[in-house]
Amino acid sequence: MTLALIIAVSALVGVVLLAAAFYIYTRYYEARYDRTFITHDERGFKRALKGKVVLWDYEESVVKGPEAPHIEFVALNPATGGRRTVKLLDPKSGSINLRPQYCAPLPFEAVTADAHKVIVEARVQFSLNRDLLKHVYEIQEFSLALDTRIQSAFRAEIGRRQDEELRAALHDVERAAIEHLRRAEEEGDEAGEPGMALGVKFHTASFTYTQPDEFAAPLLASAPTLPPGATPEQHAAARVAARAQGVLSLRPQQLDQLADVFRNRDPDSTSAILAMLEMQTRQNIAEALASAGQLVVVTPQELGLITAAAQRDAVARALNASDSAAPHAPNGAARPPEARI
């Protein structure tokens, strides 16, 4: 009887030890510096694991499977140069990547302080903050929230500067944008403070931008689209419509760009640019008059061709060449009148 009892107790202890070993094996997780796991229970988020941990509470479980939140972001695809979606949470194991990543939102628009529109392509290096993964767990669309925060930071910093200041202070904008992102995280860490933290550490930021061709915008907007095989009358009507705004119609942003061109230039460069603008304006006037289809008579003085510096210089050079080529009269006699032009 005693032997049977000992065998039964031993068997029971063995089963308990085996069950405990199986429980520890299935509930053991090792969270390294670059990887972690988040757990939840019936009340929601519980904690982010750190180090070697055994989940002794049977109600606590690692977040994984199809019900796990979509922790992902938009990044560059090095193979195609386009965009791709990168997942930071493995739905099978529940492992969360804490390594630094580069987020590259799709190009977005921003407006400078002097109303110039620019197209921005930003790159921001970030990593998930283990101590603030509760916010990552609660955010429904992490990728959208991250892109929106990045775009807002760059729009705010670009909107504080005029376009010429933006060109001269790219690094200042990048530093200000990363500080803006970090400040937004700090202001949303505690309950009752404005905003909401994303649970992200921001490391570096960089961007490039392009400006749309504002000078071609009025022409493209006013010119109708011609069908294939359009008649000459349709082409003529399209040209008339394209010039409906006048021979020199510039918006305030375009005038501001012209002013930027003349700023800090030497007088010779300014004179050359003005001369080209003057010639282009005269060509526009001539084309506008010719497109009317009627005979228009204008004098050279009305077109400004007589008083132009280029024409005066050409006439002076021609006179000098004629004077040097004319024969000299002997004994200091006066030059024949026909030798002068």
C-alpha positions in Angstrom: 0.0 0.0 0.0 2.8 2.4 0.9 4.7 1.5 -2.4 1.6 2.2 -4.4 1.1 5.5 -2.7 4.7 6.5 -3.4 4.3 5.6 -7.1 1.1 7.6 -7.4 2.6 10.6 -5.7 5.7 10.4 -7.9 3.6 10.1 -11.0 1.5 13.1 -9.9 4.6 15.1 -9.3 6.0 14.1 -12.6 2.8 15.2 -14.4 2.9 18.5 -12.5 6.5 19.1 -13.4 5.9 18.2 -17.0 2.9 20.5 -17.2 4.9 23.3 -15.6 7.8 22.8 -18.0 5.4 22.8 -21.0 3.7 26.0 -19.6 7.1 27.7 -19.2 8.2 26.7 -22.6 5.1 28.0 -24.3 5.0 31.2 -22.2 8.6 32.1 -22.3 9.7 35.2 -24.3 13.0 36.9 -24.8 12.9 40.5 -25.6 16.2 41.9 -26.8 17.3 45.5 -27.3 16.1 45.5 -30.9 12.9 43.4 -30.4 10.1 43.2 -28.0 6.6 41.8 -27.5 3.5 43.6 -26.2 0.9 41.8 -24.1 -2.8 42.4 -23.3 -5.6 40.9 -21.2 -9.3 41.4 -21.0 -8.8 45.1 -20.0 -6.6 45.9 -23.0 -2.9 46.8 -23.2 -0.8 45.4 -20.3 2.9 45.9 -20.9 5.9 45.7 -23.3 8.3 42.9 -22.5 11.9 43.5 -21.7 14.5 40.9 -21.2 13.7 37.2 -20.5 10.1 36.9 -19.3 7.6 34.1 -18.5 3.9 35.1 -18.6 2.7 33.4 -15.4 -0.7 35.1 -15.5 -2.8 32.9 -17.7 -5.0 35.9 -18.7 -2.0 37.8 -20.1 -1.1 36.9 -23.7 1.2 38.3 -26.5 -0.5 40.4 -29.1 -0.4 38.5 -32.4 -2.6 36.8 -35.0 -5.1 38.4 -37.3 -6.5 40.6 -34.5 -3.1 42.3 -33.9 -2.8 46.0 -34.8 -1.3 46.9 -38.1 2.0 48.5 -37.1 3.5 49.5 -40.5 4.8 52.5 -42.4 5.6 53.6 -45.9 9.2 53.3 -47.0 11.2 53.5 -50.3 11.5 50.4 -52.4 15.2 50.3 -53.4 14.5 47.9 -56.2 11.9 50.0 -58.0 12.4 53.5 -56.5 8.7 53.6 -55.6 7.0 53.1 -52.2 6.4 49.9 -50.2 4.7 49.0 -46.9 7.0 47.7 -44.1 5.5 45.8 -41.2 7.0 46.3 -37.8 4.9 43.6 -36.0 5.1 40.0 -37.1 1.5 38.7 -36.8 2.7 35.1 -36.4 5.1 35.5 -33.5 4.1 38.9 -32.2 7.7 40.2 -32.4 8.0 43.9 -32.8 11.0 45.5 -34.5 12.6 48.3 -32.5 15.5 49.0 -35.0 15.7 52.5 -36.6 13.7 52.7 -39.9 13.3 55.3 -42.7 9.8 56.5 -43.3 9.3 58.1 -46.8 5.7 59.5 -47.2 4.4 60.1 -50.7 5.2 63.5 -52.1 3.0 66.2 -50.6 2.4 69.9 -51.1 3.5 72.8 -48.8 3.2 76.5 -49.1 5.9 79.1 -48.2 5.2 82.3 -46.3 5.0 84.2 -49.6 2.5 81.8 -51.1 4.8 79.7 -53.2 3.7 76.1 -53.6 6.4 73.4 -53.4 6.3 69.6 -53.7 8.1 68.0 -50.8 9.7 64.5 -50.5 10.7 63.8 -46.9 12.7 61.1 -45.3 12.5 60.6 -41.5 14.5 58.1 -39.5 12.5 56.8 -36.5 12.2 53.8 -34.2 9.5 52.5 -31.9 9.8 53.6 -28.2 9.5 50.5 -26.0 8.3 52.6 -23.1 5.4 54.1 -25.1 4.1 51.1 -27.0 0.8 51.6 -25.4 0.1 54.4 -27.8 1.2 52.2 -30.8 -1.2 49.5 -29.5 -4.1 52.0 -29.3 -3.6 53.8 -32.6 -5.9 52.4 -35.2 -3.9 53.5 -38.3 -0.3 53.9 -37.3 1.0 54.4 -40.8 -1.5 57.2 -41.5 -0.8 58.9 -38.1 3.0 58.8 -38.7 2.7 60.2 -42.3 0.4 63.0 -41.1 2.7 63.9 -38.2 5.7 64.1 -40.6 3.8 66.2 -43.2 2.5 68.5 -40.6 6.0 69.2 -39.2 7.5 70.0 -42.6 4.5 72.1 -43.7 4.8 74.1 -40.5 8.5 74.8 -40.9 8.3 75.6 -44.7 5.3 77.9 -44.0 7.4 80.1 -41.7 9.9 80.9 -44.5 9.8 82.7 -47.8 10.8 80.8 -50.9 14.3 82.4 -51.1 14.8 81.7 -47.4 13.8 78.1 -48.0 16.4 77.6 -50.7 19.1 79.0 -48.4 18.2 77.1 -45.2 17.4 73.5 -46.1 19.4 72.2 -43.1 17.7 74.6 -40.8 14.3 73.3 -41.9 15.4 69.7 -41.4 16.6 70.5 -37.8 13.4 72.4 -37.0 11.2 69.6 -38.4 12.9 66.9 -36.3 12.6 69.2 -33.2 8.9 69.7 -34.1 8.4 65.9 -34.2 10.2 65.3 -30.9 8.2 68.1 -29.2 4.9 66.6 -30.4 5.9 63.3 -28.8 6.8 65.0 -25.5 3.6 67.0 -25.3 1.5 63.9 -25.7 3.2 61.5 -23.3 1.2 62.3 -20.2 -2.5 62.2 -19.6 -4.1 65.6 -19.7 -1.5 67.2 -21.9 -2.3 68.4 -25.4 -1.9 66.0 -28.3 -1.1 62.3 -28.4 2.3 60.6 -28.6 2.8 58.1 -31.4 5.2 56.0 -29.3 8.1 56.8 -31.6 11.6 58.1 -31.3 12.6 60.5 -34.1 16.3 60.5 -35.0 17.0 62.4 -38.3 15.0 64.2 -41.0 15.9 65.2 -44.6 13.9 66.5 -47.5 14.0 67.7 -51.1 11.5 69.9 -52.9 10.6 71.0 -56.4 8.5 74.0 -57.5 5.8 73.6 -60.2 6.2 75.6 -63.4 3.9 78.5 -62.4 4.8 80.4 -65.5 3.3 77.7 -67.7 0.2 77.3 -65.6 -2.0 80.1 -67.1 -1.2 79.0 -70.6 -2.0 75.3 -69.9 -5.2 76.2 -67.9 -6.6 78.5 -70.6 -5.7 76.5 -73.7 -8.3 73.9 -74.7 -7.3 70.4 -75.5 -7.3 69.8 -79.2 -8.5 66.5 -80.6 -6.3 64.5 -83.0 -6.4 65.8 -86.5 -7.6 69.3 -85.5 -8.3 71.8 -88.3 -6.3 75.0 -88.7 -9.3 77.0 -87.5 -9.2 75.0 -84.2 -5.5 75.6 -83.8 -6.0 79.3 -84.4 -8.9 79.4 -81.8 -6.6 77.6 -79.3 -3.9 80.1 -79.8 -6.3 83.0 -79.2 -7.6 81.3 -76.1 -4.1 80.8 -74.8 -3.4 84.5 -75.1 -6.7 85.5 -73.6 -5.0 86.8 -70.4 -2.8 89.2 -72.3 0.8 89.3 -73.6 2.3 89.6 -70.1 0.0 88.3 -67.4 1.9 87.3 -64.3 0.5 86.3 -60.9 2.0 87.7 -57.7 4.0 84.6 -57.0 5.5 84.8 -60.5 6.4 88.5 -59.9 8.0 87.5 -56.6 10.1 84.9 -58.4 11.3 87.5 -60.9 12.2 89.8 -58.0 14.3 86.9 -56.5 16.2 86.6 -59.8 17.3 90.3 -59.7 18.2 90.2 -56.0 21.9 90.6 -55.3 22.9 90.6 -59.0 25.5 92.9 -60.6 24.2 95.6 -63.0 25.4 93.9 -66.1 23.5 90.7 -65.3 20.4 92.7 -64.5 20.6 94.6 -67.8 21.0 91.3 -69.7 18.0 89.7 -68.0 15.9 92.9 -68.7 17.0 92.9 -72.3 15.8 89.3 -72.8 12.5 90.1 -71.0 12.0 93.1 -73.3 12.7 91.0 -76.4 10.3 88.3 -75.3 7.6 90.9 -74.5 8.0 92.4 -78.0 7.7 89.0 -79.6 4.5 88.4 -77.6 3.1 91.7 -78.7 3.9 90.9 -82.4 2.3 87.4 -82.1 -0.8 88.8 -80.4 -1.2 91.4 -83.1 -0.7 88.9 -85.9 -3.1 86.4 -84.4 -6.0 88.9 -84.9 -6.0 88.2 -88.6 -6.2 91.9 -89.5 -3.6 94.3 -91.0 -2.0 96.3 -88.3 0.5 99.0 -89.0 2.9 100.1 -86.2 6.0 102.2 -86.4 9.4 101.2 -85.1 9.1 103.9 -82.5 5.9 102.3 -81.2 7.6 99.0 -80.9 10.6 100.6 -79.2 13.1 99.5 -81.8 14.7 102.9 -82.4 15.6 103.9 -78.9 16.7 100.4 -77.9 20.3 100.3 -76.7 21.1 97.2 -78.9 20.0 99.0 -82.0 22.0 102.2 -81.1 25.1 100.1 -80.6 24.7 98.4 -83.9 24.3 101.7 -85.7 27.3 103.1 -84.0 29.5 100.1 -84.9 28.3 100.4 -88.5 29.3 104.1 -88.6 32.7 103.4 -87.1 33.3 100.7 -89.7 32.3 103.0 -92.5 34.6 105.8 -91.2 37.6 103.5 -91.0 37.0 102.0 -94.5 36.6 105.4 -96.3 39.7 106.7 -98.2 41.5 109.8 -96.9 41.8 112.9 -99.1 45.3 114.1 -100.0 47.0 117.2 -98.3 44.4 117.2 -95.6 41.5 117.9 -98.0 38.1 117.5 -96.7 36.5 114.0 -97.1 34.0 113.7 -99.8 30.5 113.9 -98.5 29.5 110.6 -100.1 32.0 108.8 -97.9 29.8 109.4 -94.9 26.7 107.4 -94.1 
